[in-house]
Amino acid sequence: MPPKPLVEPEADAGRLALDWAVAEAVRLRIVAGPRPTPDADAIALRELLTGLSPAATAAVQAVLGRIDAATGAPLVVWGPASQTLAADRFGLAARTAAEPEQALAAVRDGARALLDLTPGKAWWGRLLAEPALRVIAAMPDDRHSLPRALMVQRTEPGPTRDDRTFWATDSKASDARIVETLGDAGLAASPLIAAGGLKLFMLAGYVQAEDGRLASEPGSLSGVIGAAPLF
């Protein structure tokens, strides 16, 4: 039998116009550049996502994430979870670090880094001694998931009206006892991970490092290492 003749698909002017609008909006948004602070970006993103379906939310976050990768500080990742999460949100623009210290060194030089939370490496404990480096995001960043990776940058995160704060300690007390102690001070805490003799907890809301409720915090070495918005 002779081959069927090839038929060119009919033009879809309506969808093409929408695609052109998306492409032009992306171009203009890249030209506009990044917002001045991560918290300003988070507040704007949260407003954009209001009322969207899960599919639309994922699409908007992916588009804006790639714009962020094109206009913001260079991104470095360490660990398999961070590589997957960064590729999903920011595309393939991230550089891979061989060790957490290599990623943190890049942050000191002006980059930002997404690092895995793993029992084998307590890299986040280093931030207790380097207050210039702060956690600014946690991924996944929806309220239904526990963070698998933290993003660190040389900046101070600000409140976004819906945040979780990360607090580390070397206390030998049980997680339950630490949660109880923080609760007595008016802080809602939940354990996240432990490694290298250190424990990392999440505190509900935005808690400043100088918050008086942390004055009698457990442990000889402890403190807030940053905060991250929830979506």
C-alpha positions as CSV (number, residue, x, y, z in Angstrom):
1,M,0.0,0.0,0.0
2,P,1.2,3.5,-0.8
3,P,2.1,5.6,2.3
4,K,-0.6,7.9,3.6
5,P,-0.1,11.5,2.7
6,L,1.4,13.6,5.4
7,V,-1.1,16.1,6.8
8,E,0.1,19.3,8.4
9,P,-1.8,19.9,11.7
10,E,-4.2,22.8,11.6
11,A,-3.0,26.1,13.1
12,D,-4.3,26.8,16.7
13,A,-4.2,30.5,16.8
14,G,-5.7,30.8,20.2
15,R,-3.1,28.5,22.0
16,L,-0.3,30.0,19.9
17,A,-1.2,33.5,21.1
18,L,-1.2,32.3,24.7
19,D,2.2,30.7,24.2
20,W,3.6,33.9,22.7
21,A,2.2,35.7,25.8
22,V,4.0,33.3,28.1
23,A,7.3,33.7,26.2
24,E,7.1,37.5,26.2
25,A,6.3,37.6,29.9
26,V,9.3,35.3,30.6
27,R,11.6,37.6,28.5
28,L,10.4,40.7,30.3
29,R,10.7,39.1,33.7
30,I,14.3,38.0,33.1
31,V,15.1,41.6,32.0
32,A,13.6,42.9,35.2
33,G,16.0,40.9,37.3
34,P,15.7,39.4,40.8
35,R,14.0,40.9,43.8
36,P,16.3,42.4,46.5
37,T,15.7,39.7,49.1
38,P,14.6,36.1,49.3
39,D,11.7,37.0,51.6
40,A,10.3,39.5,49.1
41,D,10.5,36.8,46.5
42,A,8.6,34.4,48.7
43,I,5.9,36.8,49.6
44,A,5.3,37.6,45.9
45,L,5.3,33.9,44.9
46,R,2.8,33.0,47.6
47,E,0.4,35.6,46.3
48,L,0.8,34.3,42.7
49,L,0.0,30.8,43.8
50,T,-3.2,31.7,45.7
51,G,-6.1,29.8,44.2
52,L,-4.1,27.8,41.6
53,S,-4.6,24.1,41.1
54,P,-1.7,21.7,42.0
55,A,-0.8,21.4,38.4
56,A,-0.8,25.1,37.8
57,T,1.1,25.7,41.0
58,A,3.9,23.3,39.9
59,A,4.0,24.9,36.5
60,V,4.3,28.5,37.9
61,Q,6.9,27.4,40.4
62,A,9.0,25.8,37.6
63,V,8.8,28.8,35.3
64,L,9.7,31.2,38.1
65,G,12.4,28.9,39.4
66,R,14.1,28.9,36.1
67,I,13.8,32.7,35.9
68,D,15.3,32.8,39.3
69,A,18.2,30.6,38.2
70,A,18.8,32.9,35.2
71,T,18.8,36.1,37.3
72,G,19.8,35.2,40.8
73,A,23.0,34.1,42.5
74,P,24.7,31.0,41.1
75,L,23.3,27.7,42.5
76,V,25.4,24.9,43.9
77,V,23.9,21.5,45.1
78,W,25.2,18.8,47.3
79,G,23.5,15.4,47.6
80,P,21.1,13.4,45.4
81,A,17.9,14.8,46.9
82,S,19.2,18.4,46.3
83,Q,20.1,17.5,42.7
84,T,16.5,16.2,42.1
85,L,14.8,19.1,43.9
86,A,16.9,21.7,42.2
87,A,16.4,20.2,38.8
88,D,12.6,20.2,39.3
89,R,12.5,23.8,40.5
90,F,15.4,25.5,38.9
91,G,16.2,23.4,35.8
92,L,19.8,22.1,35.2
93,A,21.6,25.3,36.0
94,A,23.1,24.1,39.3
95,R,26.7,23.1,39.8
96,T,27.4,20.0,41.8
97,A,29.7,20.0,44.9
98,A,31.6,16.9,45.9
99,E,31.3,17.7,49.7
100,P,29.2,20.1,51.9
101,E,32.3,22.2,52.6
102,Q,32.8,22.8,48.9
103,A,29.2,24.0,48.7
104,L,29.5,26.3,51.7
105,A,32.7,27.7,50.3
106,A,30.8,28.7,47.2
107,V,28.2,30.4,49.4
108,R,31.0,32.4,51.1
109,D,32.0,33.6,47.6
110,G,28.5,34.8,46.8
111,A,26.6,31.7,45.5
112,R,23.7,29.9,47.2
113,A,23.7,26.2,47.9
114,L,21.1,23.5,48.3
115,L,22.4,20.7,50.6
116,D,20.9,17.4,51.6
117,L,19.8,16.7,55.1
118,T,21.5,13.4,55.9
119,P,22.4,11.6,59.2
120,G,26.0,11.2,57.8
121,K,26.8,15.0,57.6
122,A,26.0,17.7,60.2
123,W,27.1,20.4,57.8
124,W,24.3,22.7,59.1
125,G,26.0,22.8,62.5
126,R,28.8,24.9,60.8
127,L,26.2,27.8,60.5
128,L,26.2,28.2,64.3
129,A,29.8,29.5,64.0
130,E,29.1,31.4,60.8
131,P,26.1,33.7,61.3
132,A,26.8,35.4,57.9
133,L,25.6,32.1,56.3
134,R,21.9,31.5,56.8
135,V,19.2,29.0,55.8
136,I,16.8,30.9,53.5
137,A,14.7,28.0,52.0
138,A,13.8,24.4,52.7
139,M,12.7,22.0,50.0
140,P,10.2,20.6,49.6
141,D,8.7,23.8,50.7
142,D,5.0,22.8,51.0
143,R,3.5,22.4,54.5
144,H,2.7,18.7,53.9
145,S,6.3,17.6,53.5
146,L,9.4,17.5,55.7
147,P,12.4,19.2,54.3
148,R,14.9,17.0,52.6
149,A,17.4,19.8,51.8
150,L,18.2,23.3,53.0
151,M,19.3,26.3,50.9
152,V,22.0,28.5,52.3
153,Q,23.0,32.0,51.2
154,R,25.1,34.8,52.6
155,T,22.1,36.9,53.6
156,E,19.6,37.3,56.5
157,P,16.1,35.8,55.8
158,G,13.2,38.0,56.7
159,P,9.7,37.0,57.8
160,T,7.1,36.2,55.1
161,R,4.1,35.7,57.4
162,D,4.3,31.9,57.0
163,D,7.6,30.4,57.9
164,R,9.5,27.7,59.8
165,T,12.7,28.5,61.7
166,F,15.7,26.1,62.0
167,W,17.4,25.7,65.3
168,A,20.4,23.5,66.1
169,T,21.7,22.3,69.4
170,D,24.3,20.0,70.9
171,S,22.0,19.1,73.8
172,K,22.2,15.5,75.0
173,A,18.6,15.6,76.2
174,S,16.0,13.5,74.4
175,D,14.1,15.1,71.5
176,A,10.9,14.9,73.7
177,R,12.6,16.8,76.5
178,I,13.9,19.5,74.2
179,V,10.5,19.9,72.6
180,E,9.0,20.2,76.0
181,T,11.6,22.8,77.2
182,L,11.0,24.9,74.1
183,G,7.3,24.5,74.4
184,D,7.5,25.9,78.0
185,A,9.1,29.0,76.5
186,G,6.3,29.4,74.0
187,L,8.0,27.8,71.0
188,A,6.4,25.0,69.0
189,A,9.2,22.7,68.0
190,S,9.6,19.4,66.1
191,P,12.8,17.4,65.6
192,L,14.1,17.1,62.1
193,I,17.4,15.3,62.0
194,A,20.4,14.5,64.2
195,A,24.1,14.0,63.1
196,G,27.5,14.4,64.5
197,G,26.3,15.0,68.0
198,L,24.0,17.8,66.9
199,K,20.3,18.0,66.6
200,L,18.3,20.1,64.2
201,F,14.7,21.2,65.1
202,M,12.1,23.2,63.3
203,L,10.3,26.0,65.1
204,A,6.9,27.1,64.0
205,G,6.9,30.7,62.6
206,Y,9.7,33.2,62.2
207,V,12.0,33.3,65.2
208,Q,14.9,35.7,65.4
209,A,18.2,34.5,66.8
210,E,18.0,37.1,69.6
211,D,14.5,36.0,70.6
212,G,14.3,36.1,74.4
213,R,12.4,32.8,74.5
214,L,15.7,31.1,73.5
215,A,17.7,32.5,76.4
216,S,17.5,29.3,78.4
217,E,17.7,27.0,75.4
218,P,19.1,23.5,75.9
219,G,22.7,22.8,75.1
220,S,26.0,24.5,75.4
221,L,26.1,25.2,71.7
222,S,22.8,26.1,70.1
223,G,21.0,28.7,68.1
224,V,18.9,29.7,65.1
225,I,20.6,29.1,61.8
226,G,17.9,30.6,59.5
227,A,14.3,30.4,58.4
228,A,12.3,29.3,55.3
229,P,8.9,30.2,53.9
230,L,6.1,27.7,53.5
231,F,3.8,27.6,50.4
